[in-house]
Each structure stands twice: as structure tokens, then as C-alpha cells.
Amino acid sequence: MYIVGIGGTVSPSSSSERALRKALRAAEDLGAWTTIFTGHFLKDLPMYDPGAEDRTDQARALVTALRDAEGVVISSAAYHGGPSGLLKNALDYAEDLAEDERVYFSGLPIGLISVAMGWQAAVTNLSALRATTHSLRGWPTPYGCIINTDPAIAHGDPVASQTDGLDLVAREVVSAAGRLNPCPTYHDGPGPLKSAEP
């Protein structure tokens, strides 16, 4: 089972990245291989240009991972009611899968994590992530994990307080991936690498 995680911000203390890492560790505990693309990686992606003939090494790595994925976990901070531009640009690279036999995210379970300082932004962001997933023909898993980082609400570490929710995201993605993609095909060797970055 190969699960790709995308998310986080450029902040070294990014709550959305920590949440993504926790969900992917839970997927690994269930036997999955994982690759993670965090904000540190995504910030070096050029703005997506559908007409560009060449892709950078980073862009090729992302597209290859998405092409091979049997499930995806997306974790985004809420920026003004929706996902960050950093994350949206990364997801725009899924357009490179438009001519594949499996178009975009067709048949892929997509686990979603929304992080915000406040319930309204977190819920709105989760809805936006679900809409993007549907547009890419993916299957958002039933449970979407919301993490409210508002200090007045979150006592202690808000990510740690949502361990059960992040575990549930992982379980739903891994379980659905096994049903929707029973015979995976990898395009870059016998199997995926453990991670795309340190």
C-alpha cells in the first residue's frame, strides 16, 4: 500500500505538517509505504504552467508519486477561507495526470486534514479541500480531521489532542486503498521510496 502525503507550510513549527506526519506514521503502522511532500519541498516548486515542456526534478518527483499512489493524505492550513497557495500549486500538478489511464485521482481515497486558528476557517478550508478532491475525481474519505489551533480552545498541543482523528484519517485511507486499488502498478522501479525528503 503506497500512501502519498502533501501539506504543511514553510514554518518550521507548522501544525499542518506535524499533523500530516502523524497521520502518515499511523498509515505506516498499518503496513503502508509513505512519501511526504511538505512545505519545505513544495516551496521550491515553480508555479504550475500547463504549457511548459520540461518539469523540474521536484515536480517530476511529485507527479511520479501521485501517479503511483494508492491513496493520498492532504493537510492544509487555512489561508483566508481556503487552502494555502503553496498547497494549491502542488495540487495543480495533478493536471499532468490528465492523459493517464487513471486520470487525476480517479479511484483514489483522499484523506483530508484542515488546520486553522478558529472553527469557521477550519470548516471552510475542509469544504474547499473536499471540492478540490472531487474536481480531481478523487474520493474524500468520510472523516475529515479538523484541528483548531486557537489557544483559547486548544489546551496543550492541538495536534497531539487530535491523535485519534489523525489515526482515523489514516485507517480510512489505507482501508479504502486496499479495496479501490487491489493491483498497484509502480512507474518508477519495483516500489516507492520511503520518503521524498529527510
N, C-alpha and C positions, 0 to 999 in steps of 0.2 A: 504494500500500500504506500503510495507516494503522495504526500501532502505538501503543498507549497503555501508558505505564509508571506503575506505582503502587508507592510504597515509601519507605523512609528513615525517619528518626526526627527528633525535634526538635533533636538535637545538630547544631551547625554542622559538625562533623567526621565525620558519620555515614558509616560504611563501607558500609552498605547503600544509602545514597543515591548515593555515589560509584560503587558497582558498577552501580546502575541507570542512571546517566548514561552510564557506559562502554558498557553493553550497547545503550542507545538510540543512541549515536553509531555503533556498529557497524551497527545496523539502518539508520541514515541513509546510511552508506557503501554499503549495498546498495540504496539508492534509496527507502527508506521515509520517509513523513512520521511525525513522532512528537509526542506530547504527554506531558508528565511531570507527575505529581502527587506531590510529595514530602511529607515530614513537615511542613514549614513550611505547606504548603497543607492537609494533612489535619487538622492540629491545630485548625483553625477550623471543621471540620465538626461540626454538632450530633450528639449520639448519635442513631443511626438510629431513627426512630419510624415504623413501617409505617402507623399511623393518621393521621399528620399530613397535612393537606390542602395545605400550602404547603411548598416547599423553598427553602432559601437559594440565593443566586447560586452559591456554591461547590458546593453539592450538585447543582444543575442542570447546572453545567459538567461535573462528574464523570459524571453519568448520561448526558448527551448524548455525551460522549467514548466511554463504554463502549458506548453504543448504536451508534455509528458505527464502532467498532474492528473491524479485520480480524485483529488479534492483540493480545495483552496480555503485558507482562512485569511480573512481581511480584517485588519484592525486599524481604525482611523480615529484621530482626534477630530472633534467637531470645530470647524472654522466657519463662523458666520452661517450656521444652519446646515452645513453640509460637510463632506469630506475635504481634506486638505488638497490644495493644488498638486502637491508632491505625489500624493496617492493617486489622484485622478489622472495625472500624466502617465503614471506607471500602468494603470488600467487601460489607458488609451492604446498602449502597445498590443493589447489583445486583438486590435484590428489586423495585425499581421497574421492572425489565425483565420481570417475570413475565408480563405480559399482552401483551408484544410478539409480533410474528410470529416473530422469533428470540428464543426465551425464554432469559433469563440469558446465558450464554456459549456457547450451543449452536453447535457448528461452529467455535469459535474456538480456535486454538492458543495455549496459555498457557505462556510461558517462566518458570521459577522460579529464584530466587536466594536462598540461605539463608546468613546471616552470623551467626557466633557465636564466642565465645571457648571453643572446645573442639569435638571431633568429635561427641560424643554429642548436644549441644544442636543442632548444625547439622543432623545427620541427622534427628533427631526433628522439627525445625522443617520440614525439606523434606517429610517424610512428611505433616505436618499441612497444608502448603500444597497438596500433591497431593490430599489428601482434600477440601479445600475446593473446589478446582478441579473435581473430579468431581461434587461436590454441586451446583455451578453449571452442570453439563453441559458444561464446557469440556474441552479435550484437552490435558493436560500434555504438553509435548514430551519426547522420550525422555531428553534430558540435562538434569539439574538441577545448577546450579553451586553448590558449597559453598565458602564462604570462612571459614577458621579464622583468627581474629584473635589467637589466643594468642601472645604474644611469644616463648614458648619454641619454637613451631612456625613462626610466620611471621617470616622474616628479611627485614627491609625492609618495604615496603608490601604488605600482604596482598592488597589489591585489585589492584594492578598485577601481582602474581605470578599472578593468575588471568585475565589478559587473554585467553588462548586459550579458556578456558572461557566467559567472558562473550561472546566473539565467536561461539562455538558456539551459545549460547542464542539470540543474535540471528539467526544463519543458519537455525536450525531454525524459529523463529517466522515469519520472513519467507518462507521456502520453503513451509511448510505453509499460511500465509495465502493465498498465491497459488493453491494447489490447492483449499483449502476455501471460499474466498470470491472466485471469479473475477469477479463483477459487483457491486462495492460500491455501497451507497446511503447517501449522507450526509444527515442530517436537519437540518443547521444551516448551509445555504449550499452553495456549489459545492465546497468542500473544507475539511478541517480546518485549524486554525491550527497553526503550527509548535510552539508550546508554550503551556501554560496559565499559566506563571509565568516570571519572569526567570531 
